[in-house]
Amino acid sequence: MQDRPKSRNLARARCACGVVRIEMQSPAMWAWHDHTRASRHAHGAAAAVWVGTWKSRMRIVEGQDALSVWTDPKTGATRSFCSACGTPMLYERAHSPKAVNIPRAAFETGVGREPRYHVGFEERPPWAYREEAVKPLKGFPGVVWTGAGKRRSRPEDEDLF
């Protein structure tokens, strides 16, 4: 187990099942929205939101043995995830061996830094929310939608399956 970060301001993260628990000294050093294809696929979402810090400012409190690691053969970046529930937990770039990035959504506490940067913005998928005006969806409390809009015709060569 790693040494405890040297601050009383600790941000706490965990996987969905709670097997892996992380503490990070707050505030985070950086934060960003990642729209790259690699992060979209790894998270199964339109974008990943990361907070990062130096490895010396964080520790894995529980579940080190439950982390599975995948290394991207092209970039050398590693992605660690909980082997019990599949939650992404760590992202480490080969060119920054002293840094670590943790999904913002894994934190149960504040991290002291807002994500104000966007990486891979040009890679955003056309189906992702693009800050269109939304309105309440009648009959579904808490659900908003962009409206029906114009129907797009399907290209002839588009496969449905």
Sequence and secondary structure as in RCSB ss.txt:
>XXXX:A:sequence
MQDRPKSRNLARARCACGVVRIEMQSPAMWAWHDHTRASRHAHGAAAAVWVGTWKSRMRIVEGQDALSVWTDPKT
GATRSFCSACGTPMLYERAHSPKAVNIPRAAFETGVGREPRYHVGFEERPPWAYREEAVKPLKGFPGVVWTGAGK
RRSRPEDEDLF
>XXXX:A:secstr
     S S EEEEE TTSSSEEEEESS SEEEEE  HHHHHHHTSS EEEEEEEGGGEEEEE GGGEEEEE TTT
  EEEEETTT  EEEEE TT TTEEEEEGGGBSS  S    EEESGGG  TTS      EE TTSTT EE     
     TT    
